[in-house]
Amino acid sequence: MNVSRRVLLAASAGAVGAAGGPLAAAGVASAAPAGGGHRLRTGFERLRADGYRLLDGDKVGIVTNPTGVTRDVRHIVDVMHPDERVDLVAVFGPEHGFRGTAQAGGSEGRYDDPATGLPVYDTYLKSGQALADVFTASGVDTVVFDIQDVGARFYTYIWTLYDCMEAAQLAGKRFVVLDRPNPVTGRGAYGPVLHKEFATFVGRREISQAHGMTVTELARLFNAEYLTRPVELATVAMTGWKRSDFYDASGLPWVPPSPNMPTADTALVYSGTCLFEGTNLSEGRGTTRPFELLGADGIDGGWAAKAGELGLPGVHFREAYFAPTFSKFQGKTIGGVQIHVDDRQAFDPVRTGIALLVTAKQAWSGFAWRPDNWIDKLTGSTQVRTMIDAGATTDEVVGAWQEELRAFRRVRARYLTYK
């Protein structure tokens, strides 16, 4: 791409922050039709409708996975590849892989996609210069990101976004983020804020456990607040999405973003109950309701009763018995609870997750944290673990992070695009 064309695109699309011109992120929310449903248009839908002008003249690579689909469930790579208006030359796969064949903690490696012949590069667990070298080797000018997030800090795709932005800057590549809805709304930020000394791939930077942002909003925050050197960034916002919208208001098909995120209902509870990955209890992996079913060998109905006594808003707890087909307690019938959200407007997933940890420890003598203290990586500090071990109540644990959460909310507010 020549310099004059690059300058033109920077002026019309916004090199840093909200995109401008025909694909403006700034002002989109106020101009968008009220409500969701079929009127919602994703970032990709708007990019294609605009003839891919934002990508004109560039060799393009895209970071995506099975969630990168159109409304009629065609994958965007399959849509873009034969289109002469865009020069798509590479695909980059995150955790679980581009086509989504790998389980948690896995990826698909380097291969050529049978459907398109495009080279697929593996980004999982790569960052910094190593990932920049992948972008350089691919020969792309611009890296595009389009993956459905679920709104939780420890869901790794937002850190794939962060790592890819950092690597694109190191490699001298432009970065474009296409937006999709936060399935659990963008109403607010909840939960503890990561302490930077606990940074891992389930939390690179200091954001709250449930961030209440979309991927373009996060990209703008990362670029301005956390990257040592900002990348040349353009974002393509949605139209027709409101911060109060749950996923079913979008009219979009739900494609599981990972093998254990089968429904939008899973996403609703995930930012709280994923904390059970840091314990010796099953978080429901290997069942048809992961993160909604929790349990262990030796737990009976007493846990559901204790949790129910708290009167948490928007949720009930059912005594449940189940046998995971893999992961913890594989093939063994265990007892626990099933979470039933009956008022998702009132439901607070993070408070609920903490309450379940507190009551599980009270109800089951076998309760233990994972020996590696993985819970500290998930919550972002030692605070939750040490307070629960000391006998703190749910309200005391939740109250302890409020000052840090208020500080993050002030930062977050500067990057919110939608109303």
KOLTI-950864 format. One record per residue (C-alpha): z negated, x negated, y; residue in three letters; residue number from 1. Coordinates in nm, 2 decimals, padded with zeros to 4 digits. Layout:
KOLTI-950864
> Z|X|Y|ALA|NUM
...
//
This chain:
KOLTI-950864
> 00.00|00.00|00.00|MET|1
> 00.09|-00.14|00.34|ASN|2
> -00.17|-00.17|00.62|VAL|3
> -00.04|00.10|00.84|SER|4
> -00.05|00.35|00.55|ARG|5
> -00.40|00.24|00.46|ARG|6
> -00.52|00.30|00.82|VAL|7
> -00.35|00.64|00.83|LEU|8
> -00.53|00.75|00.51|LEU|9
> -00.86|00.61|00.64|ALA|10
> -00.82|00.82|00.96|ALA|11
> -00.72|01.13|00.77|SER|12
> -00.95|01.11|00.47|ALA|13
> -01.26|00.92|00.60|GLY|14
> -01.31|00.58|00.46|ALA|15
> -01.68|00.62|00.46|VAL|16
> -01.87|00.95|00.44|GLY|17
> -01.71|01.29|00.44|ALA|18
> -01.34|01.31|00.40|ALA|19
> -01.13|01.42|00.70|GLY|20
> -00.79|01.58|00.76|GLY|21
> -00.65|01.83|00.52|PRO|22
> -00.91|01.75|00.25|LEU|23
> -01.20|01.74|00.50|ALA|24
> -01.55|01.74|00.35|ALA|25
> -01.70|01.77|00.69|ALA|26
> -01.69|02.13|00.79|GLY|27
> -01.58|02.25|00.45|VAL|28
> -01.90|02.44|00.38|ALA|29
> -01.88|02.64|00.70|SER|30
> -01.51|02.72|00.64|ALA|31
> -01.55|02.81|00.28|ALA|32
> -01.55|03.17|00.16|PRO|33
> -01.89|03.31|00.09|ALA|34
> -02.00|03.32|-00.27|GLY|35
> -01.86|03.15|-00.57|GLY|36
> -01.65|03.30|-00.85|GLY|37
> -01.28|03.23|-00.87|HIS|38
> -01.27|03.14|-00.50|ARG|39
> -01.44|02.80|-00.57|LEU|40
> -01.20|02.51|-00.57|ARG|41
> -01.31|02.18|-00.71|THR|42
> -01.22|01.85|-00.55|GLY|43
> -00.95|01.79|-00.80|PHE|44
> -00.79|02.13|-00.74|GLU|45
> -00.78|02.06|-00.37|ARG|46
> -00.64|01.71|-00.43|LEU|47
> -00.36|01.84|-00.65|ARG|48
> -00.28|02.13|-00.41|ALA|49
> -00.24|01.87|-00.14|ASP|50
> 00.02|01.69|-00.35|GLY|51
> -00.21|01.39|-00.42|TYR|52
> -00.14|01.27|-00.06|ARG|53
> -00.48|01.09|-00.06|LEU|54
> -00.35|00.87|-00.34|LEU|55
> 00.00|00.82|-00.22|ASP|56
> 00.14|00.47|-00.28|GLY|57
> -00.16|00.35|-00.49|ASP|58
> -00.19|00.26|-00.85|LYS|59
> -00.47|00.49|-00.96|VAL|60
> -00.75|00.46|-01.22|GLY|61
> -00.99|00.75|-01.29|ILE|62
> -01.35|00.75|-01.41|VAL|63
> -01.39|01.07|-01.61|THR|64
> -01.49|01.24|-01.93|ASN|65
> -01.43|01.57|-02.11|PRO|66
> -01.57|01.76|-01.81|THR|67
> -01.28|01.65|-01.59|GLY|68
> -01.09|01.98|-01.65|VAL|69
> -00.90|02.24|-01.46|THR|70
> -00.99|02.60|-01.45|ARG|71
> -00.76|02.66|-01.75|ASP|72
> -00.94|02.37|-01.94|VAL|73
> -00.65|02.12|-01.92|ARG|74
> -00.79|01.77|-01.88|HIS|75
> -00.70|01.63|-01.53|ILE|76
> -00.57|01.31|-01.69|VAL|77
> -00.32|01.52|-01.89|ASP|78
> -00.23|01.70|-01.57|VAL|79
> -00.19|01.39|-01.36|MET|80
> -00.02|01.16|-01.60|HIS|81
> 00.33|01.33|-01.61|PRO|82
> 00.31|01.42|-01.24|ASP|83
> 00.55|01.20|-01.04|GLU|84
> 00.34|01.25|-00.72|ARG|85
> 00.06|01.02|-00.85|VAL|86
> 00.08|00.68|-01.02|ASP|87
> -00.20|00.71|-01.28|LEU|88
> -00.22|00.38|-01.47|VAL|89
> -00.58|00.36|-01.62|ALA|90
> -00.88|00.56|-01.73|VAL|91
> -01.24|00.44|-01.73|PHE|92
> -01.49|00.60|-01.98|GLY|93
> -01.86|00.63|-01.92|PRO|94
> -02.15|00.68|-02.17|GLU|95
> -02.02|00.91|-02.45|HIS|96
> -01.66|00.80|-02.37|GLY|97
> -01.36|00.94|-02.20|PHE|98
> -01.29|01.20|-02.47|ARG|99
> -01.66|01.24|-02.54|GLY|100
> -01.68|01.13|-02.90|THR|101
> -01.99|00.91|-02.88|ALA|102
> -02.35|01.02|-02.90|GLN|103
> -02.63|00.92|-02.66|ALA|104
> -02.65|00.55|-02.60|GLY|105
> -02.29|00.50|-02.71|GLY|106
> -01.93|00.47|-02.58|SER|107
> -01.58|00.46|-02.71|GLU|108
> -01.48|00.10|-02.63|GLY|109
> -01.14|-00.02|-02.51|ARG|110
> -00.84|00.17|-02.65|TYR|111
> -00.51|00.33|-02.56|ASP|112
> -00.53|00.71|-02.52|ASP|113
> -00.31|00.87|-02.79|PRO|114
> -00.23|01.17|-02.58|ALA|115
> -00.10|00.97|-02.27|THR|116
> -00.07|00.61|-02.38|GLY|117
> -00.29|00.51|-02.09|LEU|118
> -00.53|00.22|-02.13|PRO|119
> -00.89|00.34|-02.15|VAL|120
> -01.15|00.09|-02.03|TYR|121
> -01.52|00.11|-02.12|ASP|122
> -01.77|00.11|-01.82|THR|123
> -02.08|00.19|-02.02|TYR|124
> -02.36|-00.06|-01.95|LEU|125
> -02.13|-00.26|-01.73|LYS|126
> -02.21|-00.32|-01.36|SER|127
> -02.16|-00.57|-01.08|GLY|128
> -01.90|-00.84|-01.12|GLN|129
> -01.85|-00.76|-01.49|ALA|130
> -01.74|-00.41|-01.40|LEU|131
> -01.54|-00.54|-01.10|ALA|132
> -01.35|-00.76|-01.34|ASP|133
> -01.26|-00.45|-01.54|VAL|134
> -01.12|-00.29|-01.23|PHE|135
> -00.93|-00.60|-01.14|THR|136
> -00.78|-00.64|-01.49|ALA|137
> -00.67|-00.27|-01.49|SER|138
> -00.44|-00.34|-01.19|GLY|139
> -00.55|-00.03|-01.00|VAL|140
> -00.56|00.00|-00.62|ASP|141
> -00.79|00.30|-00.61|THR|142
> -01.06|00.42|-00.84|VAL|143
> -01.12|00.80|-00.86|VAL|144
> -01.44|00.95|-01.00|PHE|145
> -01.45|01.31|-01.14|ASP|146
> -01.74|01.39|-01.38|ILE|147
> -01.96|01.70|-01.40|GLN|148
> -02.32|01.61|-01.32|ASP|149
> -02.63|01.81|-01.41|VAL|150
> -02.86|01.74|-01.12|GLY|151
> -03.12|01.51|-01.28|ALA|152
> -03.19|01.15|-01.18|ARG|153
> -03.19|01.02|-01.53|PHE|154
> -02.85|01.17|-01.63|TYR|155
> -02.65|00.85|-01.64|THR|156
> -02.32|00.96|-01.48|TYR|157
> -02.45|00.94|-01.13|ILE|158
> -02.54|00.57|-01.20|TRP|159
> -02.19|00.52|-01.34|THR|160
> -02.08|00.65|-01.00|LEU|161
> -02.32|00.40|-00.83|TYR|162
> -02.22|00.11|-01.04|ASP|163
> -01.85|00.19|-01.00|CYS|164
> -01.88|00.21|-00.63|MET|165
> -02.05|-00.13|-00.62|GLU|166
> -01.79|-00.28|-00.85|ALA|167
> -01.50|-00.13|-00.66|ALA|168
> -01.63|-00.30|-00.34|GLN|169
> -01.66|-00.63|-00.52|LEU|170
> -01.30|-00.60|-00.65|ALA|171
> -01.16|-00.48|-00.32|GLY|172
> -01.06|-00.14|-00.44|LYS|173
> -01.08|00.19|-00.26|ARG|174
> -01.30|00.46|-00.41|PHE|175
> -01.24|00.84|-00.41|VAL|176
> -01.50|01.10|-00.54|VAL|177
> -01.39|01.45|-00.64|LEU|178
> -01.66|01.71|-00.62|ASP|179
> -01.79|01.96|-00.87|ARG|180
> -02.09|02.20|-00.85|PRO|181
> -02.44|02.10|-00.91|ASN|182
> -02.50|02.35|-01.19|PRO|183
> -02.86|02.41|-01.11|VAL|184
> -02.80|02.46|-00.74|THR|185
> -02.84|02.23|-00.44|GLY|186
> -03.13|02.42|-00.29|ARG|187
> -03.38|02.14|-00.29|GLY|188
> -03.51|01.81|-00.42|ALA|189
> -03.80|01.81|-00.67|TYR|190
> -04.01|01.57|-00.87|GLY|191
> -04.13|01.21|-00.83|PRO|192
> -03.91|00.95|-00.65|VAL|193
> -03.81|00.64|-00.83|LEU|194
> -04.00|00.32|-00.74|HIS|195
> -03.74|00.04|-00.72|LYS|196
> -03.92|-00.19|-00.96|GLU|197
> -03.86|00.07|-01.23|PHE|198
> -03.48|00.07|-01.18|ALA|199
> -03.27|00.10|-01.50|THR|200
> -02.95|00.28|-01.60|PHE|201
> -03.15|00.61|-01.60|VAL|202
> -03.24|00.55|-01.24|GLY|203
> -03.09|00.28|-01.02|ARG|204
> -03.22|00.38|-00.68|ARG|205
> -03.50|00.57|-00.50|GLU|206
> -03.40|00.94|-00.54|ILE|207
> -03.61|01.23|-00.67|SER|208
> -03.61|01.34|-01.03|GLN|209
> -03.41|01.66|-00.95|ALA|210
> -03.20|01.56|-00.66|HIS|211
> -03.03|01.89|-00.56|GLY|212
> -02.71|01.71|-00.45|MET|213
> -02.34|01.70|-00.56|THR|214
> -02.16|01.38|-00.66|VAL|215
> -01.98|01.35|-00.32|THR|216
> -02.31|01.39|-00.14|GLU|217
> -02.47|01.13|-00.36|LEU|218
> -02.18|00.90|-00.31|ALA|219
> -02.22|00.92|00.07|ARG|220
> -02.59|00.86|00.04|LEU|221
> -02.54|00.56|-00.20|PHE|222
> -02.28|00.41|00.03|ASN|223
> -02.49|00.43|00.35|ALA|224
> -02.84|00.37|00.21|GLU|225
> -02.83|00.16|-00.10|TYR|226
> -02.51|-00.05|-00.15|LEU|227
> -02.54|-00.40|-00.01|THR|228
> -02.19|-00.37|00.12|ARG|229
> -02.03|-00.02|00.15|PRO|230
> -01.71|00.05|-00.04|VAL|231
> -01.41|00.20|00.12|GLU|232
> -01.49|00.56|00.03|LEU|233
> -01.32|00.89|00.05|ALA|234
> -01.46|01.22|-00.08|THR|235
> -01.29|01.55|-00.16|VAL|236
> -01.53|01.84|-00.13|ALA|237
> -01.52|02.18|-00.29|MET|238
> -01.45|02.50|-00.11|THR|239
> -01.63|02.82|-00.20|GLY|240
> -01.95|02.67|-00.32|TRP|241
> -02.29|02.75|-00.17|LYS|242
> -02.61|02.55|-00.22|ARG|243
> -02.78|02.85|-00.38|SER|244
> -02.51|02.89|-00.65|ASP|245
> -02.59|02.84|-01.01|PHE|246
> -02.30|02.73|-01.24|TYR|247
> -02.20|03.08|-01.35|ASP|248
> -02.12|03.17|-00.99|ALA|249
> -01.84|02.90|-01.00|SER|250
> -01.61|03.08|-01.24|GLY|251
> -01.54|02.74|-01.40|LEU|252
> -01.56|02.68|-01.77|PRO|253
> -01.86|02.49|-01.90|TRP|254
> -01.76|02.18|-02.09|VAL|255
> -02.06|01.99|-02.23|PRO|256
> -02.10|01.68|-02.02|PRO|257
> -02.26|01.51|-02.32|SER|258
> -02.33|01.61|-02.68|PRO|259
> -02.68|01.74|-02.61|ASN|260
> -02.59|01.94|-02.30|MET|261
> -02.42|02.23|-02.47|PRO|262
> -02.47|02.50|-02.20|THR|263
> -02.56|02.54|-01.83|ALA|264
> -02.90|02.68|-01.96|ASP|265
> -02.97|02.33|-02.10|THR|266
> -02.91|02.18|-01.76|ALA|267
> -03.15|02.42|-01.60|LEU|268
> -03.45|02.28|-01.80|VAL|269
> -03.33|01.92|-01.85|TYR|270
> -03.47|01.76|-01.53|SER|271
> -03.82|01.85|-01.66|GLY|272
> -03.81|01.85|-02.04|THR|273
> -03.61|01.53|-02.08|CYS|274
> -03.94|01.37|-02.01|LEU|275
> -04.02|01.43|-02.37|PHE|276
> -03.79|01.15|-02.46|GLU|277
> -04.08|00.93|-02.34|GLY|278
> -04.31|01.08|-02.60|THR|279
> -04.34|01.10|-02.98|ASN|280
> -04.24|01.47|-02.97|LEU|281
> -03.89|01.60|-03.04|SER|282
> -03.70|01.70|-02.73|GLU|283
> -03.49|01.92|-02.94|GLY|284
> -03.20|01.68|-03.02|ARG|285
> -03.05|01.78|-03.35|GLY|286
> -03.09|02.15|-03.28|THR|287
> -02.87|02.41|-03.11|THR|288
> -03.11|02.43|-02.81|ARG|289
> -03.18|02.07|-02.71|PRO|290
> -03.44|02.03|-02.43|PHE|291
> -03.53|02.40|-02.47|GLU|292
> -03.70|02.34|-02.80|LEU|293
> -03.99|02.09|-02.81|LEU|294
> -04.22|02.00|-03.09|GLY|295
> -04.37|01.77|-03.36|ALA|296
> -04.52|01.77|-03.70|ASP|297
> -04.87|01.92|-03.68|GLY|298
> -04.82|02.14|-03.37|ILE|299
> -04.90|02.51|-03.41|ASP|300
> -04.90|02.81|-03.18|GLY|301
> -05.19|02.67|-02.97|GLY|302
> -04.95|02.47|-02.75|TRP|303
> -04.74|02.77|-02.65|ALA|304
> -05.06|02.96|-02.58|ALA|305
> -05.20|02.68|-02.35|LYS|306
> -04.88|02.65|-02.16|ALA|307
> -04.86|03.03|-02.12|GLY|308
> -05.21|03.04|-01.97|GLU|309
> -05.08|02.84|-01.67|LEU|310
> -04.87|03.13|-01.55|GLY|311
> -04.59|02.91|-01.43|LEU|312
> -04.33|03.10|-01.23|PRO|313
> -04.00|03.21|-01.39|GLY|314
> -04.07|03.09|-01.75|VAL|315
> -04.23|03.19|-02.08|HIS|316
> -04.31|02.98|-02.38|PHE|317
> -04.25|03.11|-02.74|ARG|318
> -04.42|02.95|-03.04|GLU|319
> -04.13|02.80|-03.24|ALA|320
> -04.05|02.62|-03.56|TYR|321
> -03.74|02.42|-03.62|PHE|322
> -03.59|02.13|-03.83|ALA|323
> -03.38|01.88|-03.63|PRO|324
> -03.07|01.76|-03.81|THR|325
> -03.09|01.42|-03.64|PHE|326
> -03.31|01.21|-03.41|SER|327
> -03.69|01.26|-03.42|LYS|328
> -03.83|01.44|-03.73|PHE|329
> -03.48|01.46|-03.88|GLN|330
> -03.47|01.72|-04.16|GLY|331
> -03.84|01.81|-04.12|LYS|332
> -03.97|02.15|-04.01|THR|333
> -04.19|02.11|-03.71|ILE|334
> -04.38|02.33|-03.47|GLY|335
> -04.37|02.36|-03.10|GLY|336
> -04.23|02.58|-02.82|VAL|337
> -03.91|02.72|-02.70|GLN|338
> -03.87|02.76|-02.32|ILE|339
> -03.74|03.09|-02.20|HIS|340
> -03.64|03.10|-01.83|VAL|341
> -03.65|03.46|-01.71|ASP|342
> -03.63|03.39|-01.33|ASP|343
> -03.42|03.09|-01.26|ARG|344
> -03.47|03.13|-00.88|GLN|345
> -03.85|03.09|-00.92|ALA|346
> -03.84|02.83|-01.21|PHE|347
> -03.94|02.48|-01.12|ASP|348
> -03.82|02.25|-01.41|PRO|349
> -04.01|01.94|-01.30|VAL|350
> -04.34|02.11|-01.26|ARG|351
> -04.28|02.29|-01.60|THR|352
> -04.20|01.96|-01.77|GLY|353
> -04.53|01.80|-01.63|ILE|354
> -04.72|02.11|-01.74|ALA|355
> -04.58|02.08|-02.09|LEU|356
> -04.68|01.72|-02.11|LEU|357
> -05.03|01.80|-02.00|VAL|358
> -05.08|02.09|-02.24|THR|359
> -04.92|01.90|-02.53|ALA|360
> -05.17|01.62|-02.49|LYS|361
> -05.45|01.88|-02.49|GLN|362
> -05.32|02.09|-02.78|ALA|363
> -05.21|01.82|-03.02|TRP|364
> -05.43|01.52|-03.12|SER|365
> -05.12|01.33|-03.23|GLY|366
> -04.97|01.31|-02.89|PHE|367
> -04.85|00.96|-02.78|ALA|368
> -04.62|00.80|-02.53|TRP|369
> -04.33|00.60|-02.66|ARG|370
> -04.46|00.24|-02.72|PRO|371
> -04.22|00.10|-02.46|ASP|372
> -04.35|00.33|-02.19|ASN|373
> -04.01|00.49|-02.15|TRP|374
> -04.18|00.77|-01.97|ILE|375
> -04.23|00.53|-01.67|ASP|376
> -03.85|00.47|-01.65|LYS|377
> -03.79|00.85|-01.66|LEU|378
> -04.04|00.94|-01.40|THR|379
> -03.98|00.63|-01.19|GLY|380
> -04.33|00.48|-01.19|SER|381
> -04.66|00.45|-01.39|THR|382
> -04.81|00.74|-01.20|GLN|383
> -04.73|01.04|-01.43|VAL|384
> -04.84|00.86|-01.74|ARG|385
> -05.16|00.72|-01.61|THR|386
> -05.27|01.04|-01.44|MET|387
> -05.21|01.25|-01.75|ILE|388
> -05.39|00.99|-01.96|ASP|389
> -05.68|01.01|-01.71|ALA|390
> -05.70|01.39|-01.76|GLY|391
> -05.53|01.50|-01.44|ALA|392
> -05.41|01.86|-01.41|THR|393
> -05.05|01.97|-01.35|THR|394
> -05.12|02.04|-00.99|ASP|395
> -05.29|01.70|-00.94|GLU|396
> -04.99|01.52|-01.09|VAL|397
> -04.74|01.71|-00.89|VAL|398
> -04.94|01.67|-00.58|GLY|399
> -04.94|01.29|-00.61|ALA|400
> -04.57|01.25|-00.54|TRP|401
> -04.54|01.49|-00.25|GLN|402
> -04.55|01.24|00.03|GLU|403
> -04.27|01.02|-00.13|GLU|404
> -04.07|01.34|-00.20|LEU|405
> -04.09|01.45|00.17|ARG|406
> -03.96|01.11|00.28|ALA|407
> -03.67|01.13|00.03|PHE|408
> -03.59|01.48|00.15|ARG|409
> -03.55|01.35|00.50|ARG|410
> -03.30|01.09|00.39|VAL|411
> -03.12|01.34|00.17|ARG|412
> -03.07|01.59|00.45|ALA|413
> -02.84|01.34|00.63|ARG|414
> -02.58|01.36|00.35|TYR|415
> -02.57|01.73|00.26|LEU|416
> -02.22|01.87|00.31|THR|417
> -02.26|02.24|00.20|TYR|418
> -02.47|02.53|00.33|LYS|419
//
